[in-house]
Amino acid sequence: QVQLVESGGGLVQAGGSLRLSCAASRNIVSIGTMGWYRQTPGKQRELVAAIDNSGGTNYADSVKGRFTISRDNAKNMVYLQMNSLKPEDTASYYCNQYYPRDDYWGQGTQVTVSS
């Protein structure tokens, strides 16, 4: 079992930046690949970015070149740096392991991008 707590969301104008943080209650190396997901009302949650224990990353096409995922294994933290934000990035953002577990979902953090 693990608790994941997301933070760092907010309201930002298009073109702005935000940095999201995910704090895990236990060693994230033991969890393995971590991911950031987002969800808007009426839509399925989608994977935005993932990072493995070695720092290898992959991104959804919609965020490539704008978002950067990183992790600090010593602090059990996962981050998502979001630049050049667009209104379509508006969503609730969550972290979870790469194959998400239902019991790992946290409250998420809301990101709202105004045009």
C-alpha positions, 0 to 999 in steps of 0.5 A, spaced: 500 500 500 502 507 498 499 513 499 500 518 493 499 526 495 499 531 489 500 538 489 502 544 485 496 545 481 493 552 480 490 557 475 495 559 470 494 563 463 496 560 457 503 560 455 505 559 463 508 554 467 506 550 473 510 544 477 506 539 480 509 534 485 507 527 488 509 525 494 509 518 496 508 514 503 514 509 501 520 508 497 518 509 490 524 505 487 520 499 490 514 501 486 518 502 479 515 506 473 511 512 475 506 516 471 502 522 471 495 522 469 490 527 467 482 527 467 477 531 465 469 531 466 466 525 462 473 523 459 477 517 461 484 518 465 490 518 460 497 517 461 501 524 460 508 522 462 512 516 465 519 515 468 522 509 470 527 507 476 533 509 471 530 516 469 527 513 462 521 517 460 516 517 455 510 522 454 504 523 450 504 526 444 500 532 446 505 534 451 512 532 448 516 538 448 512 542 453 512 537 459 518 534 463 517 528 468 522 527 473 523 523 480 527 524 486 528 517 489 531 519 495 525 523 497 520 519 494 517 524 490 515 525 482 515 531 479 511 534 472 514 541 470 509 543 465 511 549 460 507 553 455 501 550 458 494 550 453 487 551 455 486 543 453 491 542 458 486 543 463 484 537 468 485 534 474 492 531 475 494 524 478 500 520 479 500 513 480 504 507 478 505 505 470 500 500 471 495 504 475 492 501 481 485 503 484 487 503 491 493 508 489 489 514 486 490 520 490 485 526 490 489 529 485 491 537 483 487 541 479 490 545 473 486 550 470 489 554 464 485 560 461 486 563 454 
